[in-house]
Structure formats: C-alpha cells, structure tokens
C-alpha cells in the first residue's frame, strides 16, 4: 500500500513511517501539510493519507483530506489526533487517538490494506 503521512510531530511521524515501511508499505512522510498538499498533485498513486487535524500553519488536516480525495478518488484517510477532535473525521475518514500504541496504528493500516480493492492495490 502506498501511504502518505502528513504530521508535524517527529515523535509520531518518524517511528510510524519506519514501522509502516517494515510492515511492507511504501511511505512518503511530510512534516508540513503544505508539502503534502503539493506532493498530492504529482501523478503518483496514493492509497492512504495519515494526518492530524491541526497544523501550525495552514492547511489543516481536514482541508488536506478533502484536497487528497479531490485528486485521488477513493483514497483512504486516517486521522491521528486529540480525542475531542474525533467528530471532524466523521464522513471523511477513520480516527485514532494520538495516545494509540504504534503497533495498533500499524495493525489498523494493515487491516485497511487488506480491505482495499485488488484493482487499487495494483495501481
């Protein structure tokens, strides 16, 4: 599965990217939402966006998710953030609290990869 992570907390971003790579996923990691925004415009296939809700600078994670979906129809979105922000993920993607163990985050992504249609996996 090709995954894009946009998260400005290196204590989450770096370990999660490495764990997902070890699990067999292709991962592109970005420390700003704007760099991820720009990367989404490239003609590569991305199956899953993992992001947070709030960034120090715009765009926020919800805007990033909408942008991603407008460019890559059917892209999955996984938000990792503060529990009180869960409501912002409704109808847009899945949510995991920031305190979720890294192993559980990887398990969640692996399960999403299993559910992904074979036609998208081959892209």
N, C-alpha and C positions, 0 to 999 in steps of 0.2 A: 504494500500500500504506500502511495506517495502522500506524505504528510507535511504540512506547513505549520510551524509553531510560531506564533507572534506573542511574545511575553517579555516584559521588561524587567523581570526579576531573575537574575542569573542563578540564584539558588534553586529555582524551579526549572528554568529553561535548559541549562546545560545538562543536569542529570537526566531530565526527561528525554531530551534529544538523544543522549547516549544510550539510555535504556531502550528506547524505541528502535534505534539502529541495531542494537544487539538482538532485539526480537525479530529482526529481518525487514524492517521498514526503511524506505527511503525518506530522509528527513531533511528539510530546509528550515533552519532556525533564524529568527529575526528578533532583534531587541527593541525595535520600534514598530508601531502599527503602520507608519508611513512606508517604511522599507518593505513590509509585507504587502501593503497595498500596491506598490509599484511592481513587485515581483509577480503578483497575480495577473498582471497584464501580459506577461510573457506567454508564448504559445505552448506552455508545458501543461501536462495534466496533473492536477492536484485532487486527491480524493477526500482529504480531511483537513480542516483548519482547526487547530487548537489555539485558543486565545483567552484573554481575560476580558473583563468588561471595561475597566478604567486604565487609561494610559496617561502618562504625564503630559503628553501632547496629543492633539487630535490626529487621526480619527479615533473614536472609541471602538471597543471590540464589537459592539452591535453594528455600527456602520461598516466596519471591516467585514463582518459576516455577510451583510447584505451585498456589499461590493463583490465578495468572493462568489456568492451564489449567482449574481448577475452575469459573471464571466464564466463560471463553471457550473452549469446546471446540475443539480443533484449532489453537489458537494456536501459532505457531512460537516457539521460544526460541533465542536466540544468546547464549552466554556469551563474554565477553572477559575473560581473566584470566591468572594465572600458570600456566605450563605444568604445574606439579606438581599443579594442581587439575583438570586435564582429566577425570580419572576421575569427578568429580562431575556432569559433563554427560551421561554415558552414559545412554541411555534417556530423557533429558529434553530434550535439545536439541543444537545444534551448538556447537562450541568454536573460538575463535580466540585465539591467544596475544596478550597485551597489546602485544607488540612489532610486531604486524602493521601494515603500512602502511595509512594511512587509505583510500587508493584501493582496496586489496584488500578492506577491510571493506565499502566501498560496492558493489564488484563482487559480493561474497558475498550481500549483501542484495538486490541487483538480480536475481541468479540465483534466490534464494528467491521473489521476486515472480513471476518467470516460471513457476515450478513450482506456484504457488498455483492452486487450482481457480478457474475463472471465477465460480462461484457465490459464493465468498467475496470475490472482488475487488469484486463489485458491491454487497456489503453496506454 
